[in-house]
Amino acid sequence: MHPRLVIFGAGYIGGAVARAAVARGFVVTALTRNAARAEELRAAGIRVVVADLAGDTWLEEIPAGADHVLNCVSSGGGGLDGYRHSYVDGTARIGEWIRRGRVGTLVYTSSTSVYPQGGGAEVDESALTEPAGERAALLLEAERLSSATAANRVFILRLAGIYGPDRHMILDTLRCGGPLPGSGAHRLNLAHRDDIVAAILACFAAPPAVAGGIFNVADDRPARRAEVAAWLAERLGLPPPSFDPGSAAGRRRPETPDRVIRNGRLKSALGWRPQYPDFRAGYESLLSR
Ligand SMILES: NC(=O)c1ccc[n+]([C@@H]2O[C@H](COP(=O)([O-])OP(=O)(O)OC[C@H]3O[C@@H](n4cnc5c(N)ncnc54)[C@H](OP(=O)(O)O)[C@@H]3O)[C@@H](O)[C@H]2O)c1
């Protein structure tokens, strides 16, 4: 039997999971709002429904029941209202759909931005998520709604900063010769696209004894932003990078807390290991493409 997978939000991560799952023989249905993306997905053998997750039209279009479900919508812009719409209202709709037919495993991609800790703290899944900012509170509400669905088990994956093919802002800025907006002092907690896809597939494949829960997804060795930029500049044969905390983009960017996100729970529960354990391995693979 081919496992049935439904993906809500087939963007950067969702699209990559969809392709990887098709290659493994899954029957994949993906929901997207984006007609151009829908064509690309169909060409890759994925069944596509074009709809807004928070609306109700798709409830009749996607047959109820699935072995696996992935919710990886992003806010899609629109500020706090966009967050509420896509994360909270969207997850509530998924809960409604799951009540219609049996779902084995639900994976929801949350974010390490739900953790407020800074000051070099080590952050594992037992860390407090209080005090939560407005956006983090909405992500936490989507986590709570996900956990309350009728799926047999629910994995909440709190993703660190995503990078990978076609998503490498520091590299792009350095290549353009510009200063990097913001500061270089804090550590970057990163997760390569392919390691996130592997973590999601590991949730689907986990034996029934693994009950689900909350898991951080980050690489093994966070490094300071200045160190990442300096390594990249040297690797590209460019002058040492500069930072501009006062630039418009730097001022818009909320100061990223300096901390170390720990990934041990995902390793011990699911046997996951990052293929790209630090930024050097990940960026080297991007530069050699
Ligand atoms: N970016 C990061 O570094 C980061 C860090 C931690 C966690 N995360 C989380 O990781 C997940 C995957 O991120 P990503 O980079 O793959 O995001 P992405 O590329 O922006 O893809 C998200 C997809 O969700 C779709 N979407 C948003 N709202 C929707 C709605 N109401 N109805 C239907 N589709 C909707 C978007 O469609 P449109 O194109 O139509 O907007 C987009 O295709 C997200 O849950 C995100 O919050 C991201």
The ligand as an SDF file (V2000), in Angstrom:
LIG
                    3D

 48 52  0  0  0  0  0  0  0  0999 V2000
   11.6660   30.7410    7.4840 N   0  0  0  0  0  0  0  0  0  0  0  0
   12.2310   30.2870    8.5920 C   0  0  0  0  0  0  0  0  0  0  0  0
   13.4350   30.4590    8.8130 O   0  0  0  0  0  0  0  0  0  0  0  0
   11.3770   29.5350    9.5910 C   0  0  0  0  0  0  0  0  0  0  0  0
   11.8850   29.3300   10.8440 C   0  0  0  0  0  0  0  0  0  0  0  0
   11.1500   28.5850   11.7340 C   0  0  0  0  0  0  0  0  0  0  0  0
    9.9380   28.0400   11.3490 C   0  0  0  0  0  0  0  0  0  0  0  0
    9.4370   28.2670   10.1240 N   0  0  0  0  0  0  0  0  0  0  0  0
    8.1720   27.6150    9.7560 C   0  0  0  0  0  0  0  0  0  0  0  0
    8.4850   26.6010    8.8320 O   0  0  0  0  0  0  0  0  0  0  0  0
    7.3670   26.3340    8.0030 C   0  0  0  0  0  0  0  0  0  0  0  0
    7.7940   26.2340    6.5740 C   0  0  0  0  0  0  0  0  0  0  0  0
    8.3430   27.4690    6.1620 O   0  0  0  0  0  0  0  0  0  0  0  0
    8.6540   27.7310    4.6330 P   0  0  0  0  0  0  0  0  0  0  0  0
    9.9370   28.4350    4.6060 O   0  0  0  0  0  0  0  0  0  0  0  0
    8.4910   26.4900    3.8480 O   0  0  0  0  0  0  0  0  0  0  0  0
    7.4820   28.7390    4.2680 O   0  0  0  0  0  0  0  0  0  0  0  0
    7.0720   29.2490    2.8200 P   0  0  0  0  0  0  0  0  0  0  0  0
    8.1010   28.9290    1.8060 O   0  0  0  0  0  0  0  0  0  0  0  0
    6.6340   30.6460    2.9820 O   0  0  0  0  0  0  0  0  0  0  0  0
    5.8290   28.3170    2.4880 O   0  0  0  0  0  0  0  0  0  0  0  0
    4.6590   28.3800    3.2190 C   0  0  0  0  0  0  0  0  0  0  0  0
    3.5210   28.1380    2.2790 C   0  0  0  0  0  0  0  0  0  0  0  0
    2.3140   28.2800    3.0220 O   0  0  0  0  0  0  0  0  0  0  0  0
    1.3740   28.8610    2.1760 C   0  0  0  0  0  0  0  0  0  0  0  0
    0.3050   29.4980    2.9350 N   0  0  0  0  0  0  0  0  0  0  0  0
    0.4170   30.4820    3.8650 C   0  0  0  0  0  0  0  0  0  0  0  0
   -0.8020   30.7840    4.3360 N   0  0  0  0  0  0  0  0  0  0  0  0
   -1.6750   29.9840    3.6870 C   0  0  0  0  0  0  0  0  0  0  0  0
   -3.0700   29.8360    3.7270 C   0  0  0  0  0  0  0  0  0  0  0  0
   -3.8220   30.5850    4.5470 N   0  0  0  0  0  0  0  0  0  0  0  0
   -3.6510   28.9310    2.9120 N   0  0  0  0  0  0  0  0  0  0  0  0
   -2.9070   28.1750    2.0830 C   0  0  0  0  0  0  0  0  0  0  0  0
   -1.5580   28.2640    1.9940 N   0  0  0  0  0  0  0  0  0  0  0  0
   -0.9610   29.1640    2.7900 C   0  0  0  0  0  0  0  0  0  0  0  0
    2.1510   29.8810    1.3970 C   0  0  0  0  0  0  0  0  0  0  0  0
    1.4030   30.1480    0.2350 O   0  0  0  0  0  0  0  0  0  0  0  0
    1.4770   31.5830   -0.4960 P   0  0  0  0  0  0  0  0  0  0  0  0
    2.6980   31.4830   -1.3680 O   0  0  0  0  0  0  0  0  0  0  0  0
    0.2070   31.6330   -1.2310 O   0  0  0  0  0  0  0  0  0  0  0  0
    1.5870   32.6320    0.5970 O   0  0  0  0  0  0  0  0  0  0  0  0
    3.4420   29.1190    1.1180 C   0  0  0  0  0  0  0  0  0  0  0  0
    3.3780   28.3790   -0.0660 O   0  0  0  0  0  0  0  0  0  0  0  0
    6.3540   27.4070    8.3070 C   0  0  0  0  0  0  0  0  0  0  0  0
    5.3960   26.8380    9.1820 O   0  0  0  0  0  0  0  0  0  0  0  0
    7.1630   28.4510    9.0220 C   0  0  0  0  0  0  0  0  0  0  0  0
    6.3760   29.1680    9.9240 O   0  0  0  0  0  0  0  0  0  0  0  0
   10.1390   29.0050    9.2320 C   0  0  0  0  0  0  0  0  0  0  0  0
  1  2  1  0
  2  3  2  0
  2  4  1  0
  4  5  1  0
  4 48  2  0
  5  6  2  0
  6  7  1  0
  7  8  2  0
  8  9  1  0
  8 48  1  0
  9 10  1  0
  9 46  1  0
 10 11  1  0
 11 12  1  0
 11 44  1  0
 12 13  1  0
 13 14  1  0
 14 15  2  0
 14 16  1  0
 14 17  1  0
 17 18  1  0
 18 19  2  0
 18 20  1  0
 18 21  1  0
 21 22  1  0
 22 23  1  0
 23 24  1  0
 23 42  1  0
 24 25  1  0
 25 26  1  0
 25 36  1  0
 26 27  1  0
 26 35  1  0
 27 28  2  0
 28 29  1  0
 29 30  1  0
 29 35  2  0
 30 31  1  0
 30 32  2  0
 32 33  1  0
 33 34  2  0
 34 35  1  0
 36 37  1  0
 36 42  1  0
 37 38  1  0
 38 39  2  0
 38 40  1  0
 38 41  1  0
 42 43  1  0
 44 45  1  0
 44 46  1  0
 46 47  1  0
M  CHG  2   8   1  16  -1
M  END
$$$$
